[in-house]
């Protein structure tokens, strides 16, 4: 639906999730998730590898953002 906003949510294999950013259009959320740096399987830079070592496998996905408010990155 027009005007809906989405949020990026990081999910962890060990359980749990956290909001990475919110207030995105559907197109922005989809583009964000196409980036190889949005999954522990494909994010191979040193920072991501250290993050995966401490948090376990993870991936970023998007969900409809029910919360009204400002965009956050």
C-alpha positions in Angstrom: 0.0 0.0 0.0 1.2 3.5 -0.8 3.0 5.3 2.0 3.8 2.2 4.1 7.2 2.2 5.7 9.5 -0.7 6.4 12.2 -1.6 9.0 15.3 -3.6 8.6 15.5 -6.4 11.3 18.6 -8.5 12.0 17.7 -12.0 12.9 20.1 -14.3 14.7 20.4 -18.1 14.3 20.8 -18.4 18.1 17.5 -16.6 18.5 16.4 -13.0 18.9 16.3 -10.0 16.6 17.0 -6.3 16.6 15.9 -3.3 14.5 18.7 -1.9 12.4 16.9 0.9 10.7 13.3 2.0 10.1 11.2 4.4 8.0 12.2 2.9 4.6 10.1 2.6 1.5 9.6 -0.9 0.2 12.1 -0.3 -2.6 14.8 1.0 -0.1 14.2 -2.0 2.1 14.6 -4.4 -0.8 17.7 -2.7 -2.1 19.2 -2.8 1.4 18.6 -6.6 1.7 20.2 -7.3 -1.7 23.5 -6.1 -0.4 25.9 -9.0 0.3 26.9 -7.3 3.6 23.4 -8.1 5.1 24.1 -11.7 5.9 26.9 -13.4 7.9 27.2 -15.9 5.0 28.2 -13.2 2.5 29.6 -10.4 4.6 33.2 -11.3 4.7 34.9 -8.0 5.7 36.9 -8.1 9.0 34.2 -6.2 11.0 31.4 -8.5 9.9 33.5 -11.6 10.6 34.2 -10.4 14.1 30.5 -9.6 14.6 29.6 -13.1 13.5 32.2 -14.7 15.8 30.7 -12.9 18.8 26.9 -13.1 17.8 26.7 -16.2 15.7 25.1 -16.4 12.2 22.7 -13.6 11.3 20.8 -12.0 8.4 19.0 -8.8 7.7 15.4 -8.8 6.5 12.6 -6.3 6.3 9.2 -6.0 7.9 6.3 -3.6 7.7 7.1 -0.9 10.3 4.0 -0.3 12.4 5.7 2.3 14.5 5.2 5.9 13.5 8.2 8.1 13.8 11.4 9.4 12.3 13.7 7.5 10.0 16.7 6.0 11.8 19.9 4.5 10.4 
